[in-house]
Amino acid sequence: MAEERLQKIIARSGLCSRRDADRLVADGRVRIDGRVAEPGEKVDWSKVHIKVDGKALRAPEPARYFLLYKPREVMTTCDDPEGRKTVLDLVRPVVRERIYPVGRLDYHSEGLLLLTNDGELAARVAHPRHGVVREYMVKIRGDLTRGEYDKLMAGTNIDGRHVKPRLAKREKSGRGGGTTWWRIEVTEGRTHEVRELFFRAGHHVQRLRRTAIGPLRDDTLKPGEFRTLSENEITTLRRVTKPTKKAKPGRPPGSKPKDQGRRKPAQRKSASKKS
C-alpha cells in the first residue's frame, strides 16, 4: 500500500481527529516499530507496527462519503454538551465508521451536508481558498429593493474578512406574496454568512436551505435522509478541489529565451594557404 501521513492513519483508525493525532505524535506518544514517531512522518501502515500509548493501533477504516439532508434544529457537530440532536445521531444506526461533518450549517438551517472520514478531501472542501460554491435557497419577508440588492452584493465583514455573494437571484414569491425566495451562491462558507449578508441588506432570513455543495446536489433527499456518494461524485469533488499549481516566475508564454531569436555572428573559417 502507498505511504500516508501518520496523523491521517491514526485519524482513519477512528481513535481521534487529525488535529488530536498531531498532538499525540508531537507529544511522543506514538511509536513505530518500537521507536518514537516523528511529526509529519509517512508510513505504510500494512508494513509497520504502530502503537499509541502502548496500545496497538487498529487498522484504518475505509474511506466513507455521505450526503445528508440536515433538518432544522439539528447540530452540525459530532456531539453537543446541551444534549441536542446532532447530524451523527441521524447516521449512527447505519454507519459504524468514525465520520464527521464538513463545513458549517447552523442549528436553524437545513439542507445538504457532506460527512466523511477523508480528512484531506474534507479540508479542501471546507477551506475558502479552493472556492467550492455553496448554493442556498433563502426565504425573506417582502422583497429586496434595488438599493438593498446592491448592499447584499457589496458584501460585509465577518471575522475580519470581507465576504460577498458570488450570485443572488430572485426565484419566486411565497404564498400570499408576503415573502420571496432567493437563490444565493457563496464560496467562503463562514458561520452565519448568508444570514449576515441579508441582515446587512435590511432583511431577516426566515428560512435557509442549502441546495448544493460544489458539484453535489440531490433534490430527492428529505430531511433526515442520507446516501452514499457515487464514485463519479467523489471523483468530481476531488477534481474541483484539487490545488492549482502556481506558475513559476519566468518568461511570458510564447517568448523565446534571451539566447534564442538572435542570430549568432558567423564564424570565419580560416583558409589554409597552399604552400
N, C-alpha and C positions, 0 to 999 in steps of 0.2 A: 504493500500500500504506500501511497505518497506520504511524505512527511508533512506534518501540520504543526502550528504553534502549540506549545504545551498548554497554555491557558485555554485555547479553543478545545483541545481534547478533554481537559478537566470539565469545562462547561458542558460539553456534549455528553459527558458521562452522567449528568444530572446532579452532580454534587453541589454545584453553586453556579453563580453567574460568572461571566468572563472577567468582570471587574474584580470580583472576590477571588477568582483564580489568580489574577495578577498579584494580589496581596499575599496569597499563600506562597507563591513562588518567591516573591521578594523577601518574605519572612523566613525563607529557608525551610519551609515545612513540607516541601515536595522533593522526593528523591527518585532518581532514575538509575536503575541497576545498582542501587546502593549509594550512589554519590548525590550530593546536593545539586538540584537543578539550577540552571542559570536563567535569569529573566530573558524572555524573547526566544528561548531555545526552540528548535524544531526537531521533532522526533517522529518515527513511525511507530505508533502505539502497539502494532502487532509484533514488533521485534524487540521491545524493551519491557521491563517491569517497572511500573510507576506506582509509587506509594505516597499517600498524603497522610501526614501524622501517623506514620507507621502502618497504615491500612492500605491494602491493595486497591487500586482504582478500578472501578467497573469498566467494562468495555464501553466506548462511546455509543450513544444511542443513534439510530439512523436519523437523518435529517427529515423533518416533517414540516409541511407548509399547509396552513388552513386559512380560508377566507370565512369570516364570521360576520353576521349582521348583528351588531350590538344594539340591544334595546335601550330605551331611555331608562335612567335611574339604575344603571349598572356601572360599576367602577372599571376603568381600563387599567387595572393593576393585577398583580399576582395575589395579593391579599390586602385586606382592609382592616385597620385597627378598630374601626367602629362597627365591624361586623356586617357591612353592606355586601350585597352580592357582587362578585367580580366576574370578568369575562371568562376566567379559568373555571369558575363554578359551572359555566354552561357547557364546557367541553370535557371536564374531568370524567364523567361517566363513560366516555368513549375513548379518549386519548390518554394513554398511560405515560408517554414520554414527557419530559420536562420542557414545556414550551412557554413562551411569553409574548405579550402583545408588542407590536411595533408601532411606535408613534403614540400620539395622544388623541383621545376622543372623550370630551368631558362628560361628566355624570348625566347631564340633562340632554346630551346629544345622542344621536343614533346613527346607524349606518355601517358601512363596510370597515372591517378591521383585519389586518394581517396578523396571524400568530405563527411563530416558528421557533425552532431551536438553532437555526442557522445564524449565528451571531454576525458573521461577515456581511451577509446579504441584508440583515436587519439594520445594521449600521449604515449601509449605503442607501437604503430606502428612507431612513429617518433623517439623515443629515441634509440640511438645506443646500449644500454645495452641489449635490447631484441633481437638484431641480426636479424631483419627482412631483408631478402635478396631482394635487388632490382636488377633486370636484365635489361641491356641496350644493344641495338644494336648500334654500333659506326662505322661510316664511316671515313676513313682517306685516305690521298693521299699516294700512294705507299704501302709498307708493312713493318712490323716490322722485323728488323734483330734479330738474337739471342740475341745480346747484348742489344738491345732496349727492347726486350721482358723481359729480366731479370730485366732491370730498372723498367719497368712497374709493374712487380710482386713484386719488392722490396718495392714499395710504396713511399710515400713522406709525408712531414709535412704540414698540413693545420690547421690554427688557433691554432698552438701549439700542435697539436695531430698527431701522426703518423697513416696514413691510407694506406691500400693496398688492392688490389682486392682479392676476395675470389676465383675467377676463371677468366681466359681470354682465349678465344678460337677463332681462325680464322675460320670464317664461309664461306665466298665466296669473289670473286673478283667482282669489279664493271664493268660496261660496258667499253670495250676497254682495260681493265686490268690495268688502271692507278690508281685505288683505291681498297681498301679492306674493308670488313665489319668484325667487331669483336664483339663477344658476351662477355660481361663482367658482373660479379656479384660483388656487394659491399654490405656491411652491415652498414656502417656509415651514408650514406645519407647526407653528408655535402655539402655546397654550392659549385658548380663547381667542385666537387670531381673528377668525371670521366674525365672531360676536363683537369683538372690539372694533373691527373695521366699520360695521354697521352702526354701532353705538356712536362712534365719532362722526358718522354721517347724519346722526339725529334719529336713529331708529333702533328699537329694541327687538331682538330676534325672538320670535315666538316659537319657532321650531327649526331645527337644524339637522339635516340628514346627509351623511357622506355617501356619495354615489359612485365614486371611483378613486382608486389609488394607482396612479400611473396607468398601466395597461389593464389593471384588474377591475373588472366590472361584472355585476350579476344582478339583474333586475328580478330574478326569481326567488332569491333568498328572502325569507320572512324573519322578523325579529326573533333572535334566539337560535336561528338555524345556522349551520356552518357546513363547509365541504372542503375536501382536499383539493389543492391546486393541481391542475393538469401539468404534465411535463412541458407542454408548449407555453403555458403561463409562466412557469418558473424560468424557462429559458429566456422568454421575452423580458421578464422583470430583471434578470441578470444583465441582459444586453443594454437596457435603457439606463441602468445604474452603474454601468461599467465606467471606472475612472478614465478620463481622457488624458492622453499623454500631452504634456506641454511641449510645444515646439522648441527645439534647441535654437539658441540665437545663431544667426548666420546670414548668409546672403539671401536676398529675396528669391522666390521661385522664378525659374527661367533665366536667372542671371548666370553669368559664367565666372569661374574663379579669376582672380586677378591675372594669373599667368596665361589664361585662355583668351582667345579673341585677339591677342596681339601677335603679329607676325614677327617671328624671331629674325634678326638680321641674318642674311645669308652668309654662310661661312665661305671664305675664299679658299679655293684649292690652289695650293702652290704647284705650279707647273714645273715638272722636273726638266732641266735642260739636258739636251743630248750633248754628250761630250764628243 
